[in-house]
Amino acid sequence: MAEKLLLGSFLPMYNRLQRFPPPPNVAPANRPIPASRPIPVPVVEVEEKPHQVDFRPAHHEVAIRAYYIYINEGARHGFDVRHWLEAELQLVAEHKAA
């Protein structure tokens, strides 16, 4: 019964939509849309920065460093994310210092 009610309430709306013609700028599906003048694209000048490579330590390097931080802090559980992030920061700082 719910399906009948839903379909019954949808049909009057669908029939109403069929009576209105499409807007004038919409071409029917069987005709191609006529080409219009090209839209100008703004040119943005980009400053060239010196080539800089983002350093991202390897997963196994971070895992080893995080494990050592975990051990040095007394092997307390529940701080794994903090150990991981601290290990990443240490490795990136070491890379920048080198």
N, C-alpha and C positions, 0 to 999 in steps of 0.2 A: 504494500500500500504506500509506503514511503517513496518507492520508486515512481509510482504513478503520480504522486503529488509533486515530486521534483520535476519530472518530465512535463507535467501539466503546467507548472509555473514557468518553465523555461520556454515553451513553445510560443506564447504570445510575444515575449521579448524577441525571439528569433524572427518571427514574422514581421515585427515592427522594424527590425534592422534591414530586412530585405526590401522594404519600401523606399528607403533612402538611397539615392545614387551616391557613388563614391565622390570624394572631393575632386575638384578639377585638376589638381596637380598629381593625382594618382592615375597611372596608366592601367588599363585592364591587363589581366594576366597574359593574354595572347598577343599583345603588342609590346615591342621594346620601348623603354622610356627614352624620349628624345634626348640627345646630348645637349647639355647646356654649356655655357662658357666655363672654363676651368676656374676653380676657386684658388685665389692667390695664397700661397703658403708663406708665412713670414720667415725670414731668414734670421736665425739666431747665431751670433758669433760666440764661439766657445773659446775661453782662454785655455791655452795649453799649459798644463802643469807638468812639472818634471815627472818622469815615469816612476811611479811608486807602486811597489808590489805589496799587497796586503799579505802579511804573514799569518798563517793559521797553523798551529802545531798539529802534528799527526795525532790521531786518536790514541795510539798505543803510548806515545810520549806523555800525553795528559793523564792517561790511566796510571802509568807508573809513578808520575809525580804526585798525583792525588793519593795513591796508596801510601807513599812515603809521608805525606802530610797527615794522613789518617793515623799511621803508626806513631809519628812523632807527637801527636796530640792525645795519645793514650788509648787509641783504638775505640773511641766512643762512637756508638751507632747513632744514626739520625742526622749526621752532618755531611752526608755524601755530596750533596749539591754544592755546599760551601767549599768543600775540599776540591771538587772538580773545577769550580770557577777560580779558586785561588791558584790552582795548578796552571790553568790556562793563562792567568795574568802573569805568573812568574815566568813562564816560558816565553811569552810575548815580550816581556821586559828584558829578558836575557838576550833575545834576538835583536831588539832595538839597541841594546848596549854594545853589541858586537859589531 
